Amino acid sequence: MSAEPRRSPRTLGVSLATAWLVTAAVFLAATPASAWTPGDLSTAKPSQIAPAAAAAVPPRWTPKPGVQWQWQLSSTPTTAELATAYAAGARAFDIDGDGASAATVKAIHSLGVGVGAVCYIDVGGWEDYRSDAAKFPASVKGKTMNGWPSERWLDIRQTAVLKPLMQARVKMCASKGFDAVEPDLLDGYQNATGFPITAAQQITYNRMIADLAHAAGLSVAQKGDIDQSAQLQPYFDWTLNEQCGQYNECGALAPYKAAGKAVWIVEYSGYPKVCATDYPMAGAAAMSKSVNLTAAPRTPCRTAKG
């Protein structure tokens, strides 16, 4: 991410003085003498005060369609693992945000110009091993996730409780220098969470997560909730999907492709034929990996569909 140039105190002072003089001139020209006394701006109308110039905001890093990536959540990648994936074509690295350090993110950026670092966080589940696990009250913890005994579903309807917790996680990503966020478990309404979550409530929560990422200057992926891709696409910057080829669901990701946004897909190595010959989602950055999401294997999927 490019940093905004800093302005010296002297330049800033001159700019502020100039802006004040322009504002005063506009105000005096538009206001009758009887309606104003020196030092009084309380009677000024909004139209009589010149607006302040908007600060330049650097564009958010966002993955380009078709650009390959690496997904490693089982452990923090080593310098050698980063270099190996980069040499094989990866230009974005999605890693666990809580476990990674700012030094790891810096190592990712040092691989090359435009290489992105994506911060994985869980937004739909509680994990007992996370650094902030004690901050989640019992009232938001639901059923244990099938196959993941250390994790429980969250009651995403309780946004007053969860928003500051998720905001803190997003800010943690930004503080370490990440460019983007991968928020996991955006589809609680489709699972046995222990709460009567509706599709509409899920959209509301998912949009909140996207807004938190953007407010922190980060781009954000839609991970999961594939059935509501059309409604969510305008609020997310790209999408990440697991096994749409295996389950013949890749068509649901079409809104992202139509909008010119990146589509990231992982097929797991237990189903190699899905990825080996002619992958059904043309233009996607798809790959085959172990379900444990270790550094290797990492095999890009083939497609003849253009």
Contacts in CASP RR format, 6 or more apart in sequence:
PFRMAT RR
TARGET T0000
AUTHOR 0000-0000-0000
METHOD contacts of the structure
MODEL  1
MSAEPRRSPRTLGVSLATAWLVTAAVFLAATPASAWTPGDLSTAKPSQIA
PAAAAAVPPRWTPKPGVQWQWQLSSTPTTAELATAYAAGARAFDIDGDGA
SAATVKAIHSLGVGVGAVCYIDVGGWEDYRSDAAKFPASVKGKTMNGWPS
ERWLDIRQTAVLKPLMQARVKMCASKGFDAVEPDLLDGYQNATGFPITAA
QQITYNRMIADLAHAAGLSVAQKGDIDQSAQLQPYFDWTLNEQCGQYNEC
GALAPYKAAGKAVWIVEYSGYPKVCATDYPMAGAAAMSKSVNLTAAPRTP
CRTAKG
1 58 0 8 1.000
1 60 0 8 1.000
1 61 0 8 1.000
1 177 0 8 1.000
1 179 0 8 1.000
2 58 0 8 1.000
3 58 0 8 1.000
4 55 0 8 1.000
4 56 0 8 1.000
4 57 0 8 1.000
4 58 0 8 1.000
7 15 0 8 1.000
19 50 0 8 1.000
19 52 0 8 1.000
19 53 0 8 1.000
22 50 0 8 1.000
23 49 0 8 1.000
23 50 0 8 1.000
26 48 0 8 1.000
26 49 0 8 1.000
26 50 0 8 1.000
27 36 0 8 1.000
27 41 0 8 1.000
27 44 0 8 1.000
27 48 0 8 1.000
27 49 0 8 1.000
28 36 0 8 1.000
30 47 0 8 1.000
30 48 0 8 1.000
31 43 0 8 1.000
31 44 0 8 1.000
31 48 0 8 1.000
35 43 0 8 1.000
36 43 0 8 1.000
36 44 0 8 1.000
41 49 0 8 1.000
60 179 0 8 1.000
60 180 0 8 1.000
60 214 0 8 1.000
60 217 0 8 1.000
60 218 0 8 1.000
60 219 0 8 1.000
60 237 0 8 1.000
61 114 0 8 1.000
61 116 0 8 1.000
61 179 0 8 1.000
61 180 0 8 1.000
61 219 0 8 1.000
62 180 0 8 1.000
62 219 0 8 1.000
62 237 0 8 1.000
62 238 0 8 1.000
62 261 0 8 1.000
62 262 0 8 1.000
63 69 0 8 1.000
63 91 0 8 1.000
63 92 0 8 1.000
63 116 0 8 1.000
63 180 0 8 1.000
63 219 0 8 1.000
63 238 0 8 1.000
63 262 0 8 1.000
63 264 0 8 1.000
63 285 0 8 1.000
64 262 0 8 1.000
65 257 0 8 1.000
65 260 0 8 1.000
65 261 0 8 1.000
65 262 0 8 1.000
65 263 0 8 1.000
65 283 0 8 1.000
65 285 0 8 1.000
66 262 0 8 1.000
66 263 0 8 1.000
66 283 0 8 1.000
66 284 0 8 1.000
66 285 0 8 1.000
67 91 0 8 1.000
67 92 0 8 1.000
67 262 0 8 1.000
67 285 0 8 1.000
68 88 0 8 1.000
68 89 0 8 1.000
68 90 0 8 1.000
68 91 0 8 1.000
68 92 0 8 1.000
68 285 0 8 1.000
68 287 0 8 1.000
68 300 0 8 1.000
69 90 0 8 1.000
69 91 0 8 1.000
69 92 0 8 1.000
69 93 0 8 1.000
69 94 0 8 1.000
69 118 0 8 1.000
69 264 0 8 1.000
69 285 0 8 1.000
69 287 0 8 1.000
70 77 0 8 1.000
70 85 0 8 1.000
70 90 0 8 1.000
70 92 0 8 1.000
70 93 0 8 1.000
70 94 0 8 1.000
70 295 0 8 1.000
70 298 0 8 1.000
71 94 0 8 1.000
71 266 0 8 1.000
71 287 0 8 1.000
71 289 0 8 1.000
71 293 0 8 1.000
72 81 0 8 1.000
72 85 0 8 1.000
72 93 0 8 1.000
72 94 0 8 1.000
72 95 0 8 1.000
72 293 0 8 1.000
72 294 0 8 1.000
72 295 0 8 1.000
73 94 0 8 1.000
73 95 0 8 1.000
73 96 0 8 1.000
73 120 0 8 1.000
73 293 0 8 1.000
74 292 0 8 1.000
74 293 0 8 1.000
74 294 0 8 1.000
74 295 0 8 1.000
75 294 0 8 1.000
75 295 0 8 1.000
76 95 0 8 1.000
76 96 0 8 1.000
76 99 0 8 1.000
76 100 0 8 1.000
76 101 0 8 1.000
76 104 0 8 1.000
77 85 0 8 1.000
77 93 0 8 1.000
77 95 0 8 1.000
77 104 0 8 1.000
77 295 0 8 1.000
79 107 0 8 1.000
81 295 0 8 1.000
82 93 0 8 1.000
82 107 0 8 1.000
82 108 0 8 1.000
82 111 0 8 1.000
83 111 0 8 1.000
84 295 0 8 1.000
84 296 0 8 1.000
85 93 0 8 1.000
85 295 0 8 1.000
85 298 0 8 1.000
86 111 0 8 1.000
86 112 0 8 1.000
86 115 0 8 1.000
88 298 0 8 1.000
90 298 0 8 1.000
91 114 0 8 1.000
91 115 0 8 1.000
91 116 0 8 1.000
92 115 0 8 1.000
92 116 0 8 1.000
92 117 0 8 1.000
92 118 0 8 1.000
93 108 0 8 1.000
93 115 0 8 1.000
93 116 0 8 1.000
93 117 0 8 1.000
93 118 0 8 1.000
94 118 0 8 1.000
94 120 0 8 1.000
94 182 0 8 1.000
94 240 0 8 1.000
95 104 0 8 1.000
95 108 0 8 1.000
95 117 0 8 1.000
95 118 0 8 1.000
95 119 0 8 1.000
95 120 0 8 1.000
96 120 0 8 1.000
97 119 0 8 1.000
97 120 0 8 1.000
97 121 0 8 1.000
97 172 0 8 1.000
97 173 0 8 1.000
97 176 0 8 1.000
97 178 0 8 1.000
98 121 0 8 1.000
98 130 0 8 1.000
98 131 0 8 1.000
98 169 0 8 1.000
98 172 0 8 1.000
100 119 0 8 1.000
100 176 0 8 1.000
101 176 0 8 1.000
102 175 0 8 1.000
102 176 0 8 1.000
102 177 0 8 1.000
105 117 0 8 1.000
105 176 0 8 1.000
105 177 0 8 1.000
105 178 0 8 1.000
106 177 0 8 1.000
108 115 0 8 1.000
108 116 0 8 1.000
108 117 0 8 1.000
109 115 0 8 1.000
109 116 0 8 1.000
109 117 0 8 1.000
116 179 0 8 1.000
116 180 0 8 1.000
117 177 0 8 1.000
117 178 0 8 1.000
117 179 0 8 1.000
117 180 0 8 1.000
118 178 0 8 1.000
118 179 0 8 1.000
118 180 0 8 1.000
118 181 0 8 1.000
118 182 0 8 1.000
118 221 0 8 1.000
119 172 0 8 1.000
119 173 0 8 1.000
119 176 0 8 1.000
119 178 0 8 1.000
119 180 0 8 1.000
119 181 0 8 1.000
119 182 0 8 1.000
119 218 0 8 1.000
120 182 0 8 1.000
120 184 0 8 1.000
121 166 0 8 1.000
121 169 0 8 1.000
121 170 0 8 1.000
121 172 0 8 1.000
121 173 0 8 1.000
121 181 0 8 1.000
121 182 0 8 1.000
121 183 0 8 1.000
121 184 0 8 1.000
122 130 0 8 1.000
122 151 0 8 1.000
122 183 0 8 1.000
122 184 0 8 1.000
122 185 0 8 1.000
123 154 0 8 1.000
123 166 0 8 1.000
123 169 0 8 1.000
123 183 0 8 1.000
123 184 0 8 1.000
123 185 0 8 1.000
123 186 0 8 1.000
123 209 0 8 1.000
124 153 0 8 1.000
124 154 0 8 1.000
124 156 0 8 1.000
124 183 0 8 1.000
124 184 0 8 1.000
124 185 0 8 1.000
124 186 0 8 1.000
124 188 0 8 1.000
125 145 0 8 1.000
125 151 0 8 1.000
125 152 0 8 1.000
125 153 0 8 1.000
125 154 0 8 1.000
125 184 0 8 1.000
125 185 0 8 1.000
126 133 0 8 1.000
126 136 0 8 1.000
126 140 0 8 1.000
126 141 0 8 1.000
126 142 0 8 1.000
126 151 0 8 1.000
126 152 0 8 1.000
126 153 0 8 1.000
126 154 0 8 1.000
127 133 0 8 1.000
127 150 0 8 1.000
127 151 0 8 1.000
128 150 0 8 1.000
128 151 0 8 1.000
129 150 0 8 1.000
132 165 0 8 1.000
132 168 0 8 1.000
132 169 0 8 1.000
135 165 0 8 1.000
136 154 0 8 1.000
136 165 0 8 1.000
137 161 0 8 1.000
139 155 0 8 1.000
139 158 0 8 1.000
139 161 0 8 1.000
140 154 0 8 1.000
140 155 0 8 1.000
140 158 0 8 1.000
140 161 0 8 1.000
140 162 0 8 1.000
141 152 0 8 1.000
141 153 0 8 1.000
141 154 0 8 1.000
141 155 0 8 1.000
142 152 0 8 1.000
142 153 0 8 1.000
142 154 0 8 1.000
142 155 0 8 1.000
142 193 0 8 1.000
142 194 0 8 1.000
142 195 0 8 1.000
143 152 0 8 1.000
143 153 0 8 1.000
143 192 0 8 1.000
143 193 0 8 1.000
143 194 0 8 1.000
144 151 0 8 1.000
144 152 0 8 1.000
145 151 0 8 1.000
145 152 0 8 1.000
145 153 0 8 1.000
145 191 0 8 1.000
146 192 0 8 1.000
153 185 0 8 1.000
153 188 0 8 1.000
153 191 0 8 1.000
153 192 0 8 1.000
153 193 0 8 1.000
153 194 0 8 1.000
153 195 0 8 1.000
154 162 0 8 1.000
154 185 0 8 1.000
154 193 0 8 1.000
155 193 0 8 1.000
155 195 0 8 1.000
155 197 0 8 1.000
156 162 0 8 1.000
156 188 0 8 1.000
156 195 0 8 1.000
156 197 0 8 1.000
156 201 0 8 1.000
156 202 0 8 1.000
156 205 0 8 1.000
157 195 0 8 1.000
157 197 0 8 1.000
157 201 0 8 1.000
157 205 0 8 1.000
159 204 0 8 1.000
159 205 0 8 1.000
159 208 0 8 1.000
162 205 0 8 1.000
163 208 0 8 1.000
163 212 0 8 1.000
166 208 0 8 1.000
166 209 0 8 1.000
166 212 0 8 1.000
167 212 0 8 1.000
170 181 0 8 1.000
170 212 0 8 1.000
170 213 0 8 1.000
170 216 0 8 1.000
170 218 0 8 1.000
171 216 0 8 1.000
173 181 0 8 1.000
173 216 0 8 1.000
173 218 0 8 1.000
174 216 0 8 1.000
174 217 0 8 1.000
174 218 0 8 1.000
178 218 0 8 1.000
179 218 0 8 1.000
179 219 0 8 1.000
180 213 0 8 1.000
180 218 0 8 1.000
180 219 0 8 1.000
180 220 0 8 1.000
180 221 0 8 1.000
180 237 0 8 1.000
181 213 0 8 1.000
181 218 0 8 1.000
181 219 0 8 1.000
181 220 0 8 1.000
181 221 0 8 1.000
182 220 0 8 1.000
182 221 0 8 1.000
182 223 0 8 1.000
182 240 0 8 1.000
183 209 0 8 1.000
183 213 0 8 1.000
183 220 0 8 1.000
183 221 0 8 1.000
183 223 0 8 1.000
184 223 0 8 1.000
185 223 0 8 1.000
185 224 0 8 1.000
186 202 0 8 1.000
186 205 0 8 1.000
186 206 0 8 1.000
186 209 0 8 1.000
186 222 0 8 1.000
186 223 0 8 1.000
186 224 0 8 1.000
186 225 0 8 1.000
187 202 0 8 1.000
187 224 0 8 1.000
187 225 0 8 1.000
187 226 0 8 1.000
188 197 0 8 1.000
188 202 0 8 1.000
189 197 0 8 1.000
189 198 0 8 1.000
189 199 0 8 1.000
189 201 0 8 1.000
189 202 0 8 1.000
190 225 0 8 1.000
190 227 0 8 1.000
199 227 0 8 1.000
199 228 0 8 1.000
202 225 0 8 1.000
202 228 0 8 1.000
203 228 0 8 1.000
203 231 0 8 1.000
203 232 0 8 1.000
206 222 0 8 1.000
206 225 0 8 1.000
206 228 0 8 1.000
206 232 0 8 1.000
206 235 0 8 1.000
207 232 0 8 1.000
207 235 0 8 1.000
209 220 0 8 1.000
210 220 0 8 1.000
210 222 0 8 1.000
210 232 0 8 1.000
210 235 0 8 1.000
210 236 0 8 1.000
211 235 0 8 1.000
213 219 0 8 1.000
213 220 0 8 1.000
214 220 0 8 1.000
219 237 0 8 1.000
219 238 0 8 1.000
220 236 0 8 1.000
220 237 0 8 1.000
221 236 0 8 1.000
221 237 0 8 1.000
221 238 0 8 1.000
221 239 0 8 1.000
221 240 0 8 1.000
221 264 0 8 1.000
222 229 0 8 1.000
222 232 0 8 1.000
222 233 0 8 1.000
222 236 0 8 1.000
222 238 0 8 1.000
222 239 0 8 1.000
222 240 0 8 1.000
222 256 0 8 1.000
223 239 0 8 1.000
223 240 0 8 1.000
223 241 0 8 1.000
224 239 0 8 1.000
224 240 0 8 1.000
224 241 0 8 1.000
224 242 0 8 1.000
225 232 0 8 1.000
226 241 0 8 1.000
226 244 0 8 1.000
226 249 0 8 1.000
226 252 0 8 1.000
226 253 0 8 1.000
227 252 0 8 1.000
229 239 0 8 1.000
229 252 0 8 1.000
229 253 0 8 1.000
229 254 0 8 1.000
229 255 0 8 1.000
229 256 0 8 1.000
230 255 0 8 1.000
233 239 0 8 1.000
233 255 0 8 1.000
233 256 0 8 1.000
233 259 0 8 1.000
233 261 0 8 1.000
234 259 0 8 1.000
236 261 0 8 1.000
237 261 0 8 1.000
237 262 0 8 1.000
238 256 0 8 1.000
238 261 0 8 1.000
238 262 0 8 1.000
238 263 0 8 1.000
238 264 0 8 1.000
239 253 0 8 1.000
239 256 0 8 1.000
239 261 0 8 1.000
239 262 0 8 1.000
239 263 0 8 1.000
239 264 0 8 1.000
240 264 0 8 1.000
240 265 0 8 1.000
240 266 0 8 1.000
241 249 0 8 1.000
241 250 0 8 1.000
241 253 0 8 1.000
241 263 0 8 1.000
241 264 0 8 1.000
241 265 0 8 1.000
241 266 0 8 1.000
242 265 0 8 1.000
242 266 0 8 1.000
242 267 0 8 1.000
242 268 0 8 1.000
243 249 0 8 1.000
243 266 0 8 1.000
243 267 0 8 1.000
243 268 0 8 1.000
243 271 0 8 1.000
244 250 0 8 1.000
244 251 0 8 1.000
244 252 0 8 1.000
244 253 0 8 1.000
244 265 0 8 1.000
244 280 0 8 1.000
244 281 0 8 1.000
245 265 0 8 1.000
245 267 0 8 1.000
245 274 0 8 1.000
245 279 0 8 1.000
245 280 0 8 1.000
245 281 0 8 1.000
246 267 0 8 1.000
246 268 0 8 1.000
246 271 0 8 1.000
246 274 0 8 1.000
248 280 0 8 1.000
250 265 0 8 1.000
250 280 0 8 1.000
250 281 0 8 1.000
250 284 0 8 1.000
251 280 0 8 1.000
251 281 0 8 1.000
253 263 0 8 1.000
253 265 0 8 1.000
253 281 0 8 1.000
253 284 0 8 1.000
256 262 0 8 1.000
256 263 0 8 1.000
257 263 0 8 1.000
257 281 0 8 1.000
257 283 0 8 1.000
257 284 0 8 1.000
262 285 0 8 1.000
263 281 0 8 1.000
263 283 0 8 1.000
263 284 0 8 1.000
263 285 0 8 1.000
263 286 0 8 1.000
264 284 0 8 1.000
264 285 0 8 1.000
264 286 0 8 1.000
265 281 0 8 1.000
265 284 0 8 1.000
265 285 0 8 1.000
265 286 0 8 1.000
265 287 0 8 1.000
265 301 0 8 1.000
266 286 0 8 1.000
266 287 0 8 1.000
266 288 0 8 1.000
266 289 0 8 1.000
267 274 0 8 1.000
267 275 0 8 1.000
267 286 0 8 1.000
267 287 0 8 1.000
267 288 0 8 1.000
267 289 0 8 1.000
267 301 0 8 1.000
268 288 0 8 1.000
268 289 0 8 1.000
268 290 0 8 1.000
268 291 0 8 1.000
269 288 0 8 1.000
269 289 0 8 1.000
269 290 0 8 1.000
269 291 0 8 1.000
269 297 0 8 1.000
269 299 0 8 1.000
270 291 0 8 1.000
272 288 0 8 1.000
274 288 0 8 1.000
274 301 0 8 1.000
275 286 0 8 1.000
275 287 0 8 1.000
275 288 0 8 1.000
275 299 0 8 1.000
275 301 0 8 1.000
275 302 0 8 1.000
276 301 0 8 1.000
276 302 0 8 1.000
277 302 0 8 1.000
278 302 0 8 1.000
278 303 0 8 1.000
278 304 0 8 1.000
278 305 0 8 1.000
279 286 0 8 1.000
279 301 0 8 1.000
279 302 0 8 1.000
279 303 0 8 1.000
279 305 0 8 1.000
280 303 0 8 1.000
280 305 0 8 1.000
281 303 0 8 1.000
282 303 0 8 1.000
282 305 0 8 1.000
282 306 0 8 1.000
283 303 0 8 1.000
283 305 0 8 1.000
283 306 0 8 1.000
284 301 0 8 1.000
284 303 0 8 1.000
285 300 0 8 1.000
286 300 0 8 1.000
286 301 0 8 1.000
286 303 0 8 1.000
287 298 0 8 1.000
287 299 0 8 1.000
287 300 0 8 1.000
287 301 0 8 1.000
288 297 0 8 1.000
288 298 0 8 1.000
288 299 0 8 1.000
288 300 0 8 1.000
288 301 0 8 1.000
289 297 0 8 1.000
289 298 0 8 1.000
289 299 0 8 1.000
290 296 0 8 1.000
290 297 0 8 1.000
END
